[in-house]
Amino acid sequence: MEVKLITLNEYQELVEERSTYNRLMKYADVYVDPVDHFKIGDMMELEMGTIKDMQHHYEKGITFNDKLEFLSYITKKDLKYFGTQQLNKITQTFSYFDKGISKILELEKMNLAHNQTAVEEQAGIGLFKGLGTSLQIYHLAKGDILKESEIRKLSYGKCFQHMLINKRLADYNIKLNELSKQRK
């Protein structure tokens, strides 16, 4: 069987060859190399809300259709437009998403993660587990529900910078309180 580059619409119409293309989309460089074909740009400059929604979907198990909807939203192009685009360009862009979200998750893990103390666990910090992305937006809006939609529109990079400042200030205050208690 000859394998050729096809559009998303052509892929959706496949019956017998679909498994071949599914394998290609998983392993072939022409389908998996991360390339920004649709001019998304730096993922850190996307809206905070979009990044957090994507993170949420990645944590739950993002689907092909989820990624296609994000691509449509980010590029402001109708879903029908992508039906006429080459499948490999779409899947390479999805790999670009994967790489960008992985980078952001690693950045957050390295810079924003908090090691829970026994006292915090005893106090019930576990109640906040599962609220991750929503909790970040809530915190940036300082609990003001009316500001949450404004926060979601800001660039992720700007929001990350504020979360990093807040984290470092919190770490500083914890350490300062510990040192102050030791001196008493």
Backbone bond lengths (Angstrom), bond angles and torsions (degrees), N, CA, C in turn:
res aa  C-N    CA-C-N  psi(-1)  N-CA   C-N-CA  omega(-1)  CA-C   N-CA-C  phi
1 M - - - 1.447 - - 1.531 109.89 -
2 E 1.302 115.44 134.57 1.461 120.76 178.35 1.530 109.06 -85.56
3 V 1.331 115.04 131.06 1.455 120.54 178.26 1.522 107.28 -102.86
4 K 1.313 115.37 126.76 1.466 119.67 179.28 1.514 109.51 -128.12
5 L 1.309 115.70 164.56 1.449 120.03 175.96 1.526 108.08 -73.68
6 I 1.323 115.63 129.37 1.459 120.29 -176.72 1.521 109.84 -127.97
7 T 1.325 115.63 165.31 1.461 120.90 177.22 1.526 109.21 -85.02
8 L 1.310 115.81 167.55 1.459 121.03 176.84 1.528 110.46 -60.27
9 N 1.338 116.90 -42.26 1.473 120.15 178.25 1.525 111.08 -60.30
10 E 1.325 116.89 -42.37 1.471 120.24 179.29 1.532 110.39 -64.01
11 Y 1.320 116.40 -39.68 1.467 120.73 178.41 1.530 110.52 -61.95
12 Q 1.323 116.11 -43.81 1.465 120.19 -178.22 1.529 112.23 -64.67
13 E 1.319 117.02 -24.13 1.470 121.10 179.25 1.529 112.54 -86.92
14 L 1.332 117.54 -10.86 1.467 120.83 -178.03 1.519 111.50 -65.82
15 V 1.318 114.90 147.36 1.460 120.58 174.22 1.530 108.04 -122.65
16 E 1.319 116.79 -70.43 1.462 121.48 -175.32 1.534 112.67 -69.94
17 E 1.323 118.08 -40.70 1.466 120.99 -175.28 1.530 112.85 -85.58
18 R 1.314 117.56 -1.80 1.462 119.92 -174.49 1.536 111.95 -58.78
19 S 1.324 117.76 -40.74 1.469 120.05 -178.86 1.531 111.11 -64.19
20 T 1.323 117.22 -33.73 1.468 120.98 177.13 1.527 109.86 -64.22
21 Y 1.303 116.75 -45.63 1.466 120.30 179.73 1.529 111.20 -69.41
22 N 1.331 117.67 -33.55 1.463 120.31 175.74 1.530 110.44 -61.37
23 R 1.328 116.77 -41.56 1.466 121.39 176.57 1.522 110.90 -64.50
24 L 1.327 115.92 -44.55 1.470 120.36 178.75 1.529 110.85 -59.78
25 M 1.330 116.17 -42.66 1.471 119.80 -178.69 1.522 111.47 -65.69
26 K 1.307 116.73 -20.85 1.454 120.82 -179.42 1.530 112.66 -89.68
27 Y 1.366 116.94 -32.77 1.462 119.31 -170.10 1.534 116.52 -124.82
28 A 1.301 119.18 -27.57 1.468 120.94 -173.96 1.526 111.50 -77.47
29 D 1.331 115.78 131.50 1.465 121.24 -178.97 1.521 112.57 -52.76
30 V 1.304 116.96 -38.43 1.462 120.55 -177.40 1.540 111.02 -64.02
31 Y 1.324 116.49 -14.38 1.463 120.93 178.21 1.530 113.17 -110.52
32 V 1.337 118.19 -25.59 1.464 119.42 -172.39 1.526 115.56 -110.33
33 D 1.329 119.10 -14.87 1.462 119.05 177.94 1.526 109.27 -61.64
34 P 1.357 117.93 129.64 1.463 119.58 -179.60 1.534 111.87 -70.49
35 V 1.320 115.96 114.43 1.461 121.89 179.33 1.523 108.03 -136.33
36 D 1.314 116.48 136.38 1.469 122.24 -179.59 1.536 109.75 -90.08
37 H 1.319 116.57 72.68 1.464 121.13 -177.41 1.532 113.64 -67.45
38 F 1.319 117.14 -26.17 1.468 119.73 -172.86 1.528 112.79 -108.36
39 K 1.334 115.86 23.15 1.472 123.09 171.78 1.532 113.17 56.76
40 I 1.326 116.18 48.31 1.460 121.50 177.60 1.521 109.76 -72.86
41 G 1.322 116.03 -39.81 1.461 120.80 179.78 1.521 111.78 85.06
42 D 1.306 115.54 -161.65 1.460 122.91 -178.17 1.524 109.51 -65.90
43 M 1.320 116.94 120.96 1.462 120.81 -178.69 1.530 111.60 -62.31
44 M 1.329 117.25 -26.26 1.468 120.67 178.08 1.528 111.21 -65.36
45 E 1.323 117.26 -19.45 1.464 121.02 -179.29 1.528 112.92 -93.93
46 L 1.330 117.19 -3.24 1.467 119.46 175.91 1.524 109.39 -71.94
47 E 1.316 116.30 164.06 1.463 120.90 -179.71 1.523 110.89 -62.01
48 M 1.318 115.50 141.53 1.461 122.06 177.95 1.532 110.16 -53.40
49 G 1.312 117.05 -45.63 1.460 120.73 -178.14 1.518 112.44 -60.86
50 T 1.323 116.68 -40.86 1.463 120.91 179.35 1.529 110.10 -64.30
51 I 1.325 116.81 -46.71 1.465 120.61 179.76 1.523 110.35 -61.83
52 K 1.321 117.30 -44.13 1.467 120.30 -179.03 1.531 110.84 -66.88
53 D 1.326 117.33 -37.75 1.470 120.04 176.57 1.526 110.40 -64.81
54 M 1.330 115.73 -41.05 1.467 119.46 178.12 1.524 110.40 -64.31
55 Q 1.330 117.13 -44.50 1.463 120.47 178.70 1.526 110.50 -57.45
56 H 1.313 115.45 -44.47 1.469 120.61 179.72 1.531 110.50 -58.60
57 H 1.328 116.39 -45.27 1.474 120.27 178.93 1.534 111.32 -66.09
58 Y 1.325 117.07 -39.14 1.462 119.51 178.34 1.522 110.43 -63.32
59 E 1.320 117.33 -40.17 1.464 120.82 179.71 1.530 111.59 -65.05
60 K 1.331 116.41 -35.25 1.466 120.95 -179.28 1.524 112.62 -84.49
61 G 1.317 116.97 -18.08 1.460 121.76 -176.45 1.521 109.88 108.62
62 I 1.308 115.58 85.56 1.471 121.73 -175.59 1.532 110.61 -70.76
63 T 1.307 115.93 141.32 1.462 121.30 -179.86 1.529 110.25 -102.00
64 F 1.315 115.03 168.17 1.461 121.96 175.13 1.528 109.67 -56.16
65 N 1.340 116.07 -45.82 1.469 120.47 -178.59 1.524 112.17 -66.13
66 D 1.341 117.15 -36.29 1.470 120.04 175.85 1.530 109.92 -59.53
67 K 1.337 115.57 -47.34 1.466 120.04 -179.30 1.527 110.66 -62.85
68 L 1.319 116.41 -38.48 1.460 120.49 179.14 1.532 110.57 -64.21
69 E 1.323 116.77 -40.17 1.475 120.06 177.54 1.518 111.20 -66.10
70 F 1.339 117.40 -40.13 1.471 119.50 176.18 1.528 110.47 -63.72
71 L 1.315 117.08 -41.94 1.462 121.29 178.29 1.526 110.61 -60.08
72 S 1.312 116.44 -42.97 1.459 121.85 178.22 1.534 110.83 -62.79
73 Y 1.327 116.24 -45.62 1.466 121.13 -178.98 1.537 110.91 -63.96
74 I 1.330 116.35 -47.95 1.463 120.97 -175.66 1.529 111.48 -65.61
75 T 1.331 116.87 -42.07 1.464 120.47 -177.29 1.526 112.82 -85.98
76 K 1.331 115.17 -10.79 1.473 121.80 -177.33 1.531 111.68 60.34
77 K 1.334 114.79 35.23 1.466 121.42 176.70 1.523 108.21 -113.11
78 D 1.319 115.25 141.47 1.456 121.77 -179.90 1.529 110.37 -62.49
79 L 1.323 116.40 148.61 1.467 120.59 178.17 1.524 112.20 -56.95
80 K 1.332 117.10 -33.40 1.467 120.89 179.64 1.529 111.29 -61.31
81 Y 1.315 116.44 -33.48 1.464 121.43 178.36 1.528 110.20 -57.13
82 F 1.324 117.07 -42.70 1.461 120.46 -176.42 1.522 112.26 -71.01
83 G 1.318 117.20 -21.70 1.461 119.96 174.86 1.513 112.13 -61.68
84 T 1.320 117.27 -28.00 1.468 121.59 -178.57 1.529 112.58 -92.29
85 Q 1.325 116.97 -1.25 1.473 121.02 -177.50 1.527 110.33 -93.02
86 Q 1.333 115.35 152.57 1.454 119.81 179.99 1.533 110.09 -61.78
87 L 1.308 114.95 134.50 1.459 122.13 -178.72 1.523 111.45 -57.41
88 N 1.332 117.56 -41.32 1.464 119.41 -178.54 1.529 111.93 -64.42
89 K 1.322 118.10 -33.71 1.467 119.99 177.99 1.527 110.77 -68.74
90 I 1.309 116.03 -36.05 1.467 119.97 177.63 1.526 110.39 -67.51
91 T 1.346 116.88 -46.91 1.459 119.14 -177.95 1.529 111.94 -69.97
92 Q 1.327 118.17 -31.77 1.459 119.52 174.71 1.528 110.39 -66.88
93 T 1.317 117.01 -35.42 1.462 120.49 176.24 1.525 109.65 -67.73
94 F 1.324 117.42 -37.26 1.464 120.43 175.64 1.531 110.14 -62.37
95 S 1.325 116.95 -38.04 1.474 120.64 176.46 1.530 109.89 -65.03
96 Y 1.329 115.60 -35.01 1.468 120.72 175.27 1.534 109.62 -62.58
97 F 1.346 116.69 -42.61 1.473 121.20 174.67 1.529 109.79 -58.42
98 D 1.333 115.74 -50.39 1.464 121.13 -177.29 1.524 110.82 -55.36
99 K 1.329 115.49 -47.20 1.461 120.84 -179.33 1.531 110.73 -63.95
100 G 1.331 116.55 -43.57 1.461 120.82 -179.12 1.522 112.67 -65.36
101 I 1.319 117.00 -44.30 1.473 120.60 179.46 1.525 109.86 -67.83
102 S 1.324 117.65 -39.23 1.470 120.49 177.02 1.528 110.75 -60.49
103 K 1.320 116.05 -41.69 1.468 121.27 178.90 1.532 110.39 -62.66
104 I 1.325 116.07 -43.58 1.464 120.89 179.95 1.531 110.45 -66.02
105 L 1.323 117.50 -43.24 1.470 120.65 178.27 1.526 111.02 -61.22
106 E 1.328 116.43 -41.83 1.461 120.44 178.67 1.528 110.94 -66.11
107 L 1.325 116.52 -40.91 1.460 121.84 178.00 1.528 110.44 -60.43
108 E 1.325 116.42 -44.01 1.465 120.45 178.89 1.522 110.77 -66.98
109 K 1.328 116.69 -42.19 1.466 120.84 -179.82 1.524 110.76 -60.79
110 M 1.332 115.98 -43.78 1.461 120.81 -177.55 1.529 112.89 -72.33
111 N 1.328 116.94 -33.48 1.464 120.20 -171.04 1.518 116.24 -110.87
112 L 1.316 117.95 -23.93 1.464 119.83 -174.34 1.528 114.13 -114.24
113 A 1.320 116.23 -11.54 1.470 119.37 -176.89 1.527 110.35 -64.55
114 H 1.310 114.03 150.86 1.462 120.98 -178.65 1.526 108.54 -127.68
115 N 1.313 116.63 126.13 1.462 120.65 175.18 1.524 108.49 -81.40
116 Q 1.304 115.07 118.09 1.462 120.27 -176.46 1.522 110.57 -72.55
117 T 1.305 114.50 140.41 1.460 119.83 175.03 1.523 108.56 -90.54
118 A 1.314 115.35 165.41 1.463 120.67 178.10 1.530 110.37 -62.01
119 V 1.315 116.06 -37.57 1.469 120.58 179.25 1.533 110.70 -64.16
120 E 1.342 116.49 -42.48 1.472 120.76 178.56 1.523 110.77 -64.31
121 E 1.329 116.77 -40.22 1.466 120.11 178.08 1.523 110.56 -64.55
122 Q 1.321 115.79 -41.85 1.462 120.98 178.95 1.528 110.77 -64.74
123 A 1.320 116.91 -34.92 1.466 121.63 -179.44 1.527 112.10 -75.05
124 G 1.345 117.41 -13.23 1.461 119.77 176.46 1.510 115.88 103.11
125 I 1.329 117.80 28.59 1.465 119.84 179.44 1.529 111.37 -59.52
126 G 1.315 116.83 -23.26 1.464 121.77 178.73 1.520 113.15 -60.37
127 L 1.334 116.87 -20.37 1.468 120.75 178.13 1.530 111.91 -60.48
128 F 1.325 115.88 -23.77 1.460 120.17 -177.41 1.525 112.93 -89.14
129 K 1.329 116.41 -8.95 1.457 120.19 179.88 1.526 109.15 -61.95
130 G 1.301 115.95 138.06 1.452 120.28 -179.18 1.523 113.40 92.64
131 L 1.321 116.70 -10.03 1.471 120.67 178.77 1.524 111.26 -97.91
132 G 1.328 116.91 0.69 1.458 124.16 -173.06 1.507 117.88 -25.44
133 T 1.336 117.11 -70.87 1.460 119.48 -173.50 1.523 111.19 -69.17
134 S 1.311 117.54 -37.17 1.466 120.88 178.56 1.519 110.73 -68.04
135 L 1.311 115.82 -37.60 1.460 120.63 -179.16 1.529 111.24 -65.02
136 Q 1.329 116.72 -36.42 1.465 119.66 178.12 1.529 110.44 -63.36
137 I 1.300 117.19 -45.65 1.469 120.52 -179.95 1.531 109.94 -65.85
138 Y 1.322 116.93 -42.16 1.472 122.35 177.63 1.527 109.93 -57.68
139 H 1.328 115.59 -45.82 1.464 120.49 -178.40 1.534 111.16 -65.00
140 L 1.333 117.12 -43.89 1.465 120.18 179.62 1.530 111.43 -64.32
141 A 1.331 116.60 -33.33 1.473 120.92 178.54 1.525 111.50 -82.81
142 K 1.341 115.69 1.82 1.464 122.22 -178.85 1.529 111.61 54.45
143 G 1.335 115.29 35.73 1.456 121.30 176.71 1.515 115.17 80.43
144 D 1.329 117.47 -0.94 1.464 121.22 -179.40 1.528 109.55 -85.68
145 I 1.309 115.89 106.06 1.464 121.27 -176.40 1.531 112.05 -59.40
146 L 1.321 116.82 -28.91 1.466 120.49 -179.74 1.530 111.99 -71.16
147 K 1.317 116.92 -22.02 1.469 120.50 -179.84 1.527 112.50 -90.83
148 E 1.329 117.62 -13.01 1.460 120.19 -175.54 1.522 111.93 -60.19
149 S 1.336 118.05 -39.88 1.474 119.43 -179.93 1.529 110.66 -67.68
150 E 1.323 117.53 -32.14 1.466 120.70 176.48 1.529 110.52 -68.11
151 I 1.332 116.62 -41.65 1.468 121.45 178.65 1.527 109.59 -61.74
152 R 1.331 117.29 -42.65 1.463 121.52 -178.37 1.529 111.94 -60.53
153 K 1.329 117.85 -25.02 1.468 121.78 -178.54 1.531 112.93 -86.13
154 L 1.331 117.49 -16.29 1.464 120.67 179.89 1.528 110.04 -70.88
155 S 1.320 116.51 158.83 1.466 118.91 177.87 1.520 109.27 -67.61
156 Y 1.323 115.17 146.13 1.459 119.52 178.64 1.531 110.17 -59.44
157 G 1.345 117.45 -41.16 1.462 121.44 -179.07 1.516 112.45 -56.72
158 K 1.319 116.53 -44.15 1.472 121.24 179.12 1.531 109.91 -64.27
159 C 1.320 116.84 -43.39 1.466 121.09 179.69 1.525 110.71 -66.50
160 F 1.336 116.50 -41.04 1.466 119.56 178.42 1.523 110.09 -59.69
161 Q 1.325 116.27 -42.65 1.463 120.46 179.84 1.534 110.17 -58.45
162 H 1.325 116.92 -43.13 1.476 120.42 179.41 1.530 111.09 -68.26
163 M 1.336 116.91 -39.24 1.462 119.22 177.91 1.523 110.63 -64.36
164 L 1.328 116.80 -37.41 1.459 121.55 179.09 1.529 110.58 -66.38
165 I 1.318 116.58 -43.10 1.473 120.42 177.28 1.525 109.56 -61.35
166 N 1.332 117.10 -47.16 1.469 120.67 179.33 1.525 111.41 -59.94
167 K 1.324 117.13 -40.93 1.466 121.66 -179.92 1.522 110.00 -64.38
168 R 1.322 116.39 -45.55 1.469 119.07 -178.87 1.524 111.59 -67.11
169 L 1.330 117.08 -37.16 1.468 119.93 175.94 1.529 110.92 -64.52
170 A 1.308 116.61 -41.86 1.470 120.50 178.62 1.525 110.53 -63.79
171 D 1.338 117.31 -44.76 1.467 120.86 178.39 1.530 110.67 -61.32
172 Y 1.317 115.54 -42.31 1.469 120.65 178.87 1.529 110.01 -60.99
173 N 1.328 117.07 -47.44 1.468 120.38 -178.34 1.528 112.03 -64.51
174 I 1.319 117.45 -37.61 1.467 120.49 176.86 1.519 109.90 -62.12
175 K 1.323 116.09 -48.20 1.468 120.90 -179.97 1.527 111.02 -63.48
176 L 1.318 116.59 -41.65 1.476 120.89 178.91 1.521 110.05 -61.92
177 N 1.324 117.63 -44.09 1.475 120.87 178.48 1.526 111.24 -63.24
178 E 1.319 117.34 -41.04 1.465 120.93 178.14 1.524 110.74 -61.61
179 L 1.325 116.00 -45.81 1.476 120.38 179.71 1.527 111.49 -65.51
180 S 1.313 116.41 -38.23 1.466 119.97 178.57 1.524 111.12 -64.89
181 K 1.318 117.76 -39.58 1.474 121.88 178.65 1.514 110.68 -65.83
182 Q 1.336 116.69 -37.32 1.467 120.81 -179.45 1.524 111.90 -66.92
183 R 1.306 117.40 -29.92 1.472 121.95 -176.12 1.525 111.61 -83.05
184 K 1.318 117.93 -14.72 1.470 120.89 -178.14 1.503 111.76 -80.25
